[in-house]
Amino acid sequence: MTKLLLTPEQTLPHDGTTGALAGRVWRPEVEGPSVVAIRADGVYDISAHYPTMHDLCEQADPASAMRAVTGERICDLAALLANTPEDDRDPNKPWLLAPIDLQAVKAAGVTFAISMLERVIEEKARGNAAAAAEIRKEIVALVGDDLSKLKPGSPEAMRLKDVLIKQGAWSQYLEVGIGPDAEIFTKSPTMSAVGTGFDAGLHPMSNWNNPEPEVVLVVSSDGRIVGGTLGNDVNLRDVEGRSALLLGKAKDNNASASLGPFIRFFDASFTLDQMRHCVLSLTVEGTDGYVLKGSSRLDQISRDYTDLTAQMLNRNHQYPDGAVLFTGTLFAPIDDRDHPGEGFTHKMDDVVTIATPELGALVNRMKRSNECAPWTFGITQLMRNLAKRKLI
C-alpha cells in the first residue's frame, strides 16, 4: 500500500504563502477543529476571532479579515502536513482537515463539452464500459467533440437540441449541457468532506469509476464568490450510467467528497478572473506502476462561475451558512487501463493528485467507502465543542 507523504513544497501554491490561505486543523488538546491561517512562519489558530470557516467567509473581505488578526501559533506547516496522512498519524499532534465546515456542499455537472459527451455515453452504455468505445464514435460523429463555444440556452443551442431530438439522439445530459438550466446537485452532507492526505471513498458496488479534478467555489450566504479550493468529485460511471436517478448513490458516499488543501481567498494576488484561467493537472499513480496524467483548462467551461453560482443561490434557494460549489471537469479518462475497450477505472490504493499553481495540490488515496474512516464528527459535535471552548 502506498503511503502518502505531504510536504509544503508539494502542497502550497506556486507563490507559497503570498496568498490569503485559510484551513482547518484538528487540535487533539481541545478535541476539536480550529480555523487557521497559513503563514510564512507557521500555522496560526484564529478561531478566537472566527470560530468557524463560515464566520470568516461571511466577512466583507475575508482575505483582509484573516490578515488583520494574529492568532495562536500551533506548529510549522511541514509538521502539520507530515502528521496528516492517516497511516502514521500521531493522535496527540494536530493534523489538517478539509477547509470547510458549515457550508453546504454542492456540485455542478456537465459544464464542459467533453464531460457532457461522456455522460451521454454513460447513459447509452447503461453502465457497460465495454460498450462505451463504439457509442463514443457514434455520438462524436453526430454532434462533434467541440461544443465549448456553444452558449447554453442560446438560440443556436436550442436549434441543435431540435436537430438531436429529430434524430433520436437527445439525452438528459445534453439538456443540462446546452440547455438553459445547469445541473446543480448536493454532493455530500455538511461537514462530511475529507481533506488532502485522507483516503477518498469509492462505493463497493462500482467497477467503473474515475476521479473528477475540479475547482470549487467558496460562496458566502449573500452569493459572493470569496475564494476557491480544489476538489475531487469522485465519479461512479457505472452507477450513474445505469440511471440518473442513482446520482445520490453515485455521488454521496463516505469520504467521496475531497476538498483542499486550503481555501485561497481573493485579493490582489489572486482574483476570480485568474481562477477562470487556471489549468488543473491530474495524476493517478497505481501500486502496479500504472500512471495516468491529464489536465483540465478551466477557460473552456461552458457556463461562467457567476452563472453557476446564481443558479445555485437565489430567491428560490438560500444557504444561510454559505456553500461550496464543485464546478465540473473537462477531464474524462477514456484510455484503456487493463483491457481494450474498457477504458479507465480505479484500483484500490491509487494515489490521486489534483493540482494547479494558484491553489496548490490535493492528494488522496482511493479506498472503498466502507474501508475509509467513518464520518463521526458532524454539526452537533462541532457546536458542542465550540461551546465547551467558549468560542460561541
C-alpha positions in Angstrom: 0.0 0.0 0.0 1.3 3.4 -1.0 2.0 5.8 1.9 1.1 9.4 1.4 3.8 12.0 2.1 2.8 15.6 2.2 5.2 18.5 2.1 4.9 22.3 1.9 6.6 22.3 -1.4 4.1 19.9 -2.9 1.0 21.3 -1.1 1.3 25.1 -1.3 0.5 27.3 -4.3 3.5 28.3 -6.6 3.8 31.6 -4.7 3.9 29.9 -1.3 2.1 31.8 1.5 1.8 35.1 -0.5 -1.9 34.5 -0.9 -4.6 34.5 1.9 -4.6 30.8 2.7 -7.0 29.5 5.3 -7.6 26.0 6.5 -9.0 23.8 9.3 -6.9 21.8 11.7 -7.8 19.1 14.2 -6.3 20.0 17.6 -6.2 17.0 19.9 -5.7 19.1 23.1 -9.2 20.7 22.6 -10.7 17.6 21.0 -12.0 19.6 18.0 -11.2 21.7 14.9 -9.8 25.2 14.6 -9.8 27.7 11.7 -6.2 28.5 10.8 -4.2 31.0 8.8 -1.3 29.6 6.8 1.6 32.0 7.1 5.3 32.0 6.2 6.3 31.4 9.8 3.7 28.7 10.7 0.1 27.7 11.1 -2.0 30.1 13.3 -5.2 29.3 15.1 -7.6 32.2 14.5 -10.7 30.5 15.9 -10.9 33.0 18.8 -11.9 35.6 16.1 -13.6 33.2 13.6 -14.9 30.0 15.3 -15.9 28.5 12.0 -14.8 28.9 8.4 -18.3 30.1 7.7 -17.7 33.1 10.0 -14.6 34.0 8.1 -16.2 33.6 4.7 -19.1 35.9 5.7 -16.7 38.9 6.1 -16.8 41.7 3.6 -13.2 41.0 2.7 -12.1 37.6 4.1 -8.5 38.0 3.0 -8.1 41.3 4.8 -10.0 40.0 7.8 -7.8 37.0 8.2 -4.6 39.1 7.9 -5.9 41.6 10.5 -5.8 39.1 13.4 -2.7 37.5 14.9 -3.9 34.2 16.4 -2.1 31.5 18.2 0.8 29.7 16.5 0.2 26.0 16.5 3.1 24.5 14.6 5.2 24.5 11.4 3.3 23.7 8.2 5.7 20.9 7.5 5.0 19.2 10.8 1.2 19.6 10.3 1.3 18.1 6.8 3.6 15.3 7.9 1.1 14.3 10.5 -2.0 14.5 8.2 -1.9 11.2 6.3 -3.8 8.5 8.2 -1.2 5.8 8.1 1.4 7.3 10.5 -0.7 9.9 12.3 0.2 10.7 15.9 -3.2 11.3 17.5 -1.6 13.7 20.1 -0.4 16.1 17.4 -2.5 18.4 15.1 -3.5 17.4 11.5 -5.0 19.1 8.5 -8.8 18.8 7.7 -10.9 19.7 4.8 -11.0 23.5 4.8 -14.8 23.9 5.1 -17.3 23.3 7.9 -20.9 24.6 7.9 -21.1 25.3 4.2 -23.5 23.2 2.0 -21.5 21.0 -0.4 -23.0 21.4 -3.9 -21.8 20.4 -7.3 -22.5 21.4 -10.9 -22.4 18.7 -13.6 -21.9 18.6 -17.3 -20.3 22.0 -17.5 -17.7 21.1 -20.2 -18.3 19.7 -23.7 -16.2 16.6 -23.3 -17.7 15.6 -19.9 -21.1 16.2 -21.4 -20.4 13.8 -24.2 -19.0 11.2 -21.7 -22.2 11.5 -19.7 -24.3 10.8 -22.8 -22.1 7.8 -23.5 -22.5 6.5 -19.9 -26.3 6.8 -20.2 -26.4 4.9 -23.6 -23.9 2.3 -22.4 -26.1 1.6 -19.3 -23.0 1.3 -17.2 -21.3 -1.2 -19.5 -17.7 0.0 -20.0 -17.1 -2.4 -22.9 -19.9 -0.8 -25.0 -18.7 2.8 -24.4 -16.0 2.9 -27.2 -18.4 2.2 -30.0 -21.1 4.5 -28.6 -18.5 7.3 -28.3 -17.7 7.1 -32.0 -21.4 7.4 -32.9 -22.0 10.4 -30.6 -19.0 12.3 -31.8 -19.9 11.6 -35.4 -23.3 13.2 -34.8 -22.5 16.2 -32.6 -18.7 16.6 -32.8 -16.5 16.9 -29.8 -16.1 20.7 -29.5 -19.2 22.4 -28.2 -17.2 24.7 -25.9 -18.2 27.8 -27.9 -21.9 27.0 -27.8 -23.6 29.1 -25.1 -26.1 27.0 -23.1 -29.6 28.2 -23.6 -28.8 30.3 -26.7 -30.9 30.2 -29.9 -28.0 28.2 -31.5 -28.1 25.7 -28.7 -31.8 25.3 -28.9 -31.6 24.7 -32.7 -29.1 22.0 -32.0 -31.4 20.5 -29.5 -34.2 20.3 -32.1 -31.9 18.6 -34.6 -30.8 16.0 -32.0 -34.4 15.3 -30.9 -35.4 14.6 -34.5 -32.5 12.2 -34.9 -33.4 10.4 -31.7 -30.1 11.4 -30.1 -31.3 13.7 -27.3 -30.2 13.0 -23.8 -30.8 14.4 -20.3 -27.1 15.2 -20.2 -27.3 17.3 -23.4 -30.3 19.0 -21.8 -28.2 20.4 -18.9 -25.1 20.7 -21.1 -26.5 23.1 -23.7 -30.0 23.9 -22.3 -30.7 27.0 -20.1 -30.7 25.2 -16.8 -27.5 24.0 -15.2 -27.3 20.7 -13.3 -26.8 21.6 -9.6 -26.9 18.8 -7.0 -25.9 18.2 -3.4 -22.6 16.4 -3.4 -22.4 15.4 0.2 -23.8 16.4 3.7 -22.3 19.4 5.5 -19.2 18.5 7.5 -18.6 15.2 5.6 -15.8 16.2 3.2 -12.3 14.9 3.6 -9.1 16.9 3.1 -5.7 16.3 1.5 -3.8 13.3 2.8 -7.0 11.4 3.6 -8.4 8.2 1.9 -11.2 9.0 -0.5 -14.1 6.6 -1.0 -15.5 4.6 -3.9 -18.7 2.7 -3.2 -18.1 -1.1 -3.3 -20.9 -1.6 -5.9 -18.9 0.3 -8.5 -16.5 -1.3 -11.0 -16.2 1.6 -13.4 -15.1 4.9 -11.9 -12.7 7.8 -12.1 -11.5 11.0 -10.4 -13.0 14.4 -11.4 -10.5 17.2 -10.8 -12.4 20.4 -10.2 -12.1 24.0 -8.9 -14.5 24.5 -6.0 -16.0 27.9 -5.5 -16.4 29.2 -1.9 -19.6 31.2 -1.7 -20.9 33.4 1.1 -24.6 33.4 2.2 -25.3 36.5 0.1 -23.9 34.9 -3.1 -20.4 36.4 -3.3 -17.7 34.1 -4.6 -15.0 34.9 -2.0 -12.4 32.3 -2.9 -11.6 28.9 -4.2 -10.1 25.5 -3.4 -9.5 22.2 -5.2 -11.9 19.2 -5.2 -12.3 15.6 -6.4 -15.9 15.0 -7.3 -15.4 11.2 -7.3 -17.4 9.7 -10.2 -19.0 6.2 -10.3 -19.6 5.9 -14.1 -21.4 2.6 -14.0 -23.8 3.6 -11.2 -24.9 6.9 -12.7 -24.8 5.3 -16.2 -27.5 2.8 -15.1 -29.8 5.6 -14.2 -29.5 9.3 -13.5 -31.9 8.6 -10.5 -29.0 6.9 -8.9 -27.0 10.1 -8.8 -27.3 10.3 -5.0 -25.8 6.8 -4.6 -23.2 7.5 -7.2 -22.0 10.8 -5.6 -22.8 10.8 -1.9 -20.8 8.1 -0.1 -18.4 8.0 2.8 -15.3 10.1 2.0 -16.4 10.6 -1.6 -16.1 14.5 -1.4 -12.5 15.6 -1.2 -11.6 19.3 -0.8 -8.4 21.2 -0.1 -5.7 21.7 0.7 -6.7 25.3 1.7 -9.1 28.0 0.8 -7.4 30.8 -1.1 -9.4 34.0 -0.6 -9.5 36.6 -3.4 -7.1 39.5 -3.0 -4.6 41.4 -5.2 -2.5 38.2 -5.6 -5.4 36.0 -6.8 -8.7 37.1 -8.3 -11.8 35.4 -9.7 -10.7 36.1 -13.2 -7.4 34.4 -12.6 -9.2 31.4 -11.3 -11.2 31.3 -14.5 -8.0 30.7 -16.4 -6.4 28.1 -14.1 -5.2 24.8 -15.6 -5.7 21.8 -13.4 -3.4 18.8 -13.6 -4.4 15.3 -12.6 -2.1 12.4 -11.8 -3.2 8.9 -10.9 -0.5 6.5 -9.6 -1.3 2.9 -9.1 0.6 0.4 -6.9 1.1 -1.7 -10.1 3.2 1.1 -11.6 0.4 2.5 -13.7 0.4 6.3 -14.2 -2.3 8.4 -15.7 -1.8 12.1 -16.4 -4.4 14.6 -17.6 -5.4 18.2 -17.4 -8.4 20.5 -17.5 -8.4 24.0 -18.8 -11.0 26.0 -16.9 -11.4 28.7 -19.6 -13.1 26.0 -21.7 -16.1 25.8 -19.3 -19.5 26.4 -20.9 -21.0 28.3 -18.0 -19.3 31.1 -16.1 -18.8 30.7 -12.4 -21.1 33.6 -11.7 -23.9 31.9 -13.7 -23.4 28.6 -11.9 -23.5 30.4 -8.5 -26.6 32.4 -9.4 -28.4 29.2 -10.4 -27.4 27.6 -7.1 -28.2 30.5 -4.7 -31.1 32.8 -5.5 -34.6 33.8 -4.3 -35.7 30.2 -4.8 -33.0 28.7 -2.6 -30.9 30.2 0.1 -27.8 29.0 2.0 -27.5 30.9 5.3 -24.3 29.1 6.2 -22.8 29.7 2.7 -21.9 27.0 0.2 -19.1 25.5 -1.8 -19.7 24.5 -5.4 -17.8 22.0 -7.4 -17.8 23.4 -10.9 -17.4 20.4 -13.1 -14.5 18.9 -15.1 -13.1 18.8 -18.6 -11.2 15.6 -17.8 -12.8 12.4 -19.0 -10.4 9.3 -18.9 -11.0 7.1 -21.8 -7.6 5.4 -22.3 -7.7 1.7 -21.5 -6.1 0.7 -18.3 -6.3 -3.1 -18.5 -8.3 -4.5 -21.4 -9.1 -2.9 -24.8 -12.4 -1.1 -24.9 -12.9 -1.0 -21.1 -11.3 2.5 -20.5 -10.0 3.7 -17.2 -11.2 2.6 -13.8 -9.6 3.0 -10.3 -7.8 0.2 -8.5 -7.6 0.3 -4.7 -4.8 2.4 -3.3 -4.5 4.6 -6.4 -3.0 7.9 -5.3 -4.8 10.9 -7.0 -3.1 14.3 -7.1 -5.1 17.3 -8.3 -3.0 20.5 -8.6 -2.8 23.9 -10.1 -0.1 26.5 -9.4 -2.6 29.0 -8.0 -4.2 26.7 -5.4 -1.7 24.0 -4.6 -2.2 20.3 -4.6 -4.9 18.0 -3.2 -3.7 14.4 -2.7 -5.9 11.4 -1.8 -5.6 7.6 -1.8 -8.6 5.7 -3.1 -10.3 3.1 -1.0 -13.7 1.5 -0.8 -16.0 3.8 1.1 -16.7 1.2 3.7 -12.9 0.9 4.3 -12.4 4.6 4.8 -12.5 6.1 8.3 -16.2 6.6 9.2 -17.6 10.1 9.4 -18.4 10.8 13.1 -17.9 14.5 13.8 -20.9 16.4 12.5 -22.6 19.7 13.1 -23.9 18.7 16.6 -20.4 17.7 17.7 -18.9 20.9 16.3 -21.4 23.2 18.1 -20.8 21.3 21.5 -17.1 21.5 21.1 -17.1 25.3 20.3 -19.4 25.9 23.2 -17.1 23.9 25.5 -14.2 26.0 24.3 -16.3 29.2 24.9 -15.9 30.2 21.3 -19.6 30.6 20.8 
